[in-house]
C-alpha cells in the first residue's frame, strides 16, 4: 500500500512523518531483538562471539533499542498520528515534527555508535557504577529532547 493512497484525515507529508517514526521504531525492534538472540546464544555457549562484540555490549544494545528507542519512536509516532487525526488540527506546521524526528534519530545513532564501539556497556538502565562515554549520554538526551520538540509542535499548533 502506498502512503499517499491511504484514506485518512492526514496529508501525505504528515503520513510520511508518522511512517518515519514507525520505521525507526520497528527497525530498533528488529535489531534489538537480534542482539537479544545473540546475547542469549552467547550466554548459553551455543555460539562464540568475536571479542569486539561481548555479552554486555549486546545486552546494552538489546535493552536500549527495545526499551528506549523502540518505545520512544513508537509512542511519538502514535502521538503524532493522534494529533494529526483530530479534526481541529490544521493541515500545516510539521516542520517541528521533522526536526524532532531528526534530533531523535541523531541521538539514537550517537548512542548506538558508542554502544557498539564498546564505550557504553552500561546496560539499558544506565547502571550507576558502570561508566559510559559522555557521547552516549548526549545521544540518549537528544532522543528525549526530540520528544520535547514534538510535544512543542503539538502544543503550538493545536493552540492556534
C-alpha positions in Angstrom: 0.0 0.0 0.0 1.4 3.4 -1.0 1.3 6.0 1.8 -0.3 8.6 -0.4 -3.3 6.3 -1.1 -4.3 5.8 2.5 -7.7 7.4 3.1 -7.2 9.4 6.3 -7.6 12.9 7.6 -3.8 13.4 7.3 -1.8 14.9 4.5 0.8 12.9 2.6 3.6 14.8 4.2 2.1 14.1 7.7 1.8 10.4 6.8 5.5 10.3 5.8 6.5 11.8 9.2 4.3 9.2 11.0 5.8 6.4 8.8 9.3 7.7 9.6 8.7 7.3 13.3 7.3 3.9 12.9 10.0 2.8 10.6 12.7 3.7 13.0 10.7 2.1 15.9 10.4 -1.2 14.1 14.0 -1.2 12.9 15.0 -0.7 16.5 12.7 -3.6 17.5 14.2 -5.9 14.8 17.9 -5.0 15.6 17.3 -5.1 19.4 15.7 -8.5 19.1 18.6 -9.7 17.0 21.0 -8.6 19.7 18.8 -10.3 22.3 19.0 -13.6 20.4 22.8 -13.3 20.0 23.2 -12.4 23.7 21.1 -15.5 24.7 23.1 -17.8 22.4 26.4 -16.4 23.6 25.4 -16.7 27.3 24.3 -20.3 26.7 27.7 -21.0 25.0 25.8 -22.1 21.8 27.9 -19.6 19.7 31.2 -17.9 20.2 31.0 -14.2 19.6 34.1 -12.2 18.5 35.8 -10.3 21.3 34.7 -6.9 20.0 31.0 -8.0 20.5 31.0 -9.1 24.1 28.0 -10.1 26.2 27.4 -6.7 27.9 27.7 -4.8 24.7 24.9 -7.0 23.2 22.9 -6.7 26.4 23.2 -2.9 26.4 22.2 -2.7 22.7 19.3 -5.0 23.2 17.9 -3.1 26.2 18.5 0.4 24.8 17.0 -0.4 21.4 13.9 -2.2 22.8 13.2 -0.4 26.0 14.1 3.1 25.0 14.4 3.6 21.2 11.5 1.4 20.1 9.1 2.7 22.7 10.1 6.4 22.2 9.8 6.4 18.4 6.6 4.3 18.5 4.9 6.5 21.1 6.0 9.7 19.4 4.7 8.3 16.0 1.4 7.2 17.6 1.0 10.6 19.3 1.7 12.4 16.0 -0.9 10.3 14.3 -3.4 11.0 17.1 -2.8 14.8 16.9 -3.0 14.8 13.1 -6.2 12.8 13.0 -8.1 15.3 15.2 -10.4 17.5 13.2 -9.2 20.7 14.8 -5.6 20.1 13.7 -4.7 22.3 10.8 -3.1 20.7 7.7 0.2 22.5 8.2 3.1 23.0 10.6 5.0 19.8 10.5 8.4 21.5 10.4 9.0 20.9 14.1 7.8 17.3 13.7 10.6 16.6 11.2 13.1 18.5 13.4 12.0 16.3 16.3 12.5 13.1 14.2 16.0 14.1 13.1 17.1 15.1 16.7 15.8 11.7 17.9 17.5 9.8 15.1 20.8 11.6 15.6 20.7 10.8 19.3 19.9 7.2 18.6 22.8 6.8 16.2 25.2 8.5 18.6 24.2 6.3 21.4 24.2 3.1 19.3 27.7 4.0 17.9 29.0 4.4 21.5 27.5 1.1 22.5 28.9 -0.8 19.5 32.3 0.9 19.9 32.4 -0.6 23.5 32.2 2.9 25.1 28.9 2.3 26.8 28.3 -1.1 28.2 26.1 0.3 30.9 23.0 -1.9 30.4 19.8 -0.2 29.4 19.2 1.1 33.0 22.4 3.1 32.9 23.6 1.2 36.0 25.4 3.8 38.1 28.7 2.0 38.8 29.3 1.4 35.1 30.8 4.3 33.1 29.9 5.3 29.6 31.2 7.8 27.1 29.7 11.3 27.5 28.6 11.0 23.9 26.4 8.0 24.8 24.6 10.2 27.3 24.4 13.1 24.8 22.8 10.7 22.3 20.3 9.5 24.9 19.5 13.1 25.9 18.9 14.0 22.2 16.4 11.1 22.0 14.4 12.7 24.8 14.8 16.3 23.6 13.4 15.2 20.3 10.2 14.2 22.0 10.0 17.6 23.7 10.3 19.2 20.3 7.4 17.0 19.0 5.4 18.0 22.1 6.1 21.7 21.5 4.7 21.3 17.9 1.6 19.6 19.2 1.0 22.4 21.8 1.8 25.3 19.5 -0.3 24.2 16.5 -3.3 22.9 18.5 -3.5 26.2 20.5 -3.8 28.3 17.3 
